[in-house]
Amino acid sequence: GAADLIKLAMIKIDESLEKNDLKVDYYYKYMMN
């Protein structure tokens, strides 16, 4: 149902945000070195 779709969307958003956080971490580490 709609609730399941929303849950899936939220999970995908969380995953993408985590990946972006990792990219930012790598970026800052790279820039600091």
N, C-alpha and C positions, 0 to 999 in steps of 0.2 A: 504493500500500500504506500500511500504518500509518506507516512512516517518512516518507512524503510528507506525510501529514496532519499529523504532528508538525512537520515543517519549515514547512508553511504556517502552522500555529498560532504557531510561534515568530516567523515573519516578521510576522504580524499583531500579536503582542504587542509586538515591537520598534517597529513603526510607531506603535502607540497610546502607547507610552512616550515616543517622540520628540515626538508631538503634545502630550502632557502636559507635557514639559519646556518646549516652546515656550510653552504657556499659563502655566507658572510664571514663565518669563523675562519675559513681557509683564506678568504680575501684579506682579512685583517692580519692574520699570521704572516701571509706573504708580504704584505706591505710593511709590517714591523721588522722583518728580517732584512 
